[in-house]
């Protein structure tokens, strides 16, 4: 059988198995949450009207790792019988070689998942939560995984890797603001990343991504508005951790070029990174600590502009989908083209930021007019005010 067909079968089987496991296992987690009070109650800033289970991340975690670990056992036992070409050989050899690293990634993922679960249940202090993230980051880096683009920079390369991992972990934690937002963006990002690994001839990383995308898709119907179960911090932190790990496993050099590009991972995670940076800047301007929660995330701001929550989430999906294809385009151009791609990306983000700023200004004007009219006891005639 042609190795391309076998590789496609591997990816489809991993994707489908993870999706089915996540979908059906989530039903069990919903019941378990209600039975043992793993529920997110509508208090403080939370706007849901009844307690919602928050064990969603456990379903993604268990589905993904069950398929990955089962696949590694199968490959270790029957791997030689699958080998019909170099790509399959790379997967078989890579899985066997990566067993120590995958084990470390599993342990780090388990830790970050448990930290999130403790935060969901007991509301950990920001310091303890961040310490758990740092520990999981050191586990990942202790495996020898660094951003390969900076691997020759020594301590500086490790520092960049350290900051990058924490950024992506918290970026996906930040965008878990509306039903289905984090899971949908992560799914699209995983699919875009998967296609890039196929172009860059990295089938093993692609197989991991196909499995992860399947687990996300299986969970998605339970989490899209109206959500029957939340990701919880146990899910959003784990998603961010795995996304960071995938970026460290991948090498960003296309076979037909002699250069690498830093734009690929930044483009793929453009929405979470934009949300994180913009939220932190807004909080600092307002004199609020960056770790203090609020309802000023990107999706929340879209809702304030007049979108419904579902429309705001779907709009984020489209942006992620568009920027993801810009990342794919990066693999097909020369160095000059890659620079142009970076300019296009910054222009897209700039347009979004400008529209957000303009809409926020209009909203503030409308609110001032509404207060004036309320004090006068009259109606609201906006046409005469602008």
Secondary structure, DSSP 8 states (H G I E B T S, - for coil): --HHHHHHHHHHHHHHHHHHHHHHHHHHHHHHHHHHT-EE---TT---SS-EE--HHHHHHHHHHHHHHHHHHHHHHHHHHH-SSHHHHHHHHHHHHTHHHHHHHHHHHHHHHHHHHHHHHH---HHHHHHHHHHHHHHHHHTT---GGGGGGTHHHHHHHHHHHHHHHHHHHHTTTSTTHHHHHHHHHHHHHHHHHHHTT-HHHHHHHHHHHHHHHHHHHHHSSS-SB--HHHHHHHHHHHHHHHHHH-----TT-S---SHHHHHHTHHHHHHHHHHHHHHHHTT--TTS--S-SHHHHHHHTT--HHHHHHHHHHHHHHHHHHHHHHTTS-HHHHHHHHHHHHHHHHHHHHHHHHHHHHHHHHHHHHHHHHHHT----HHHH-
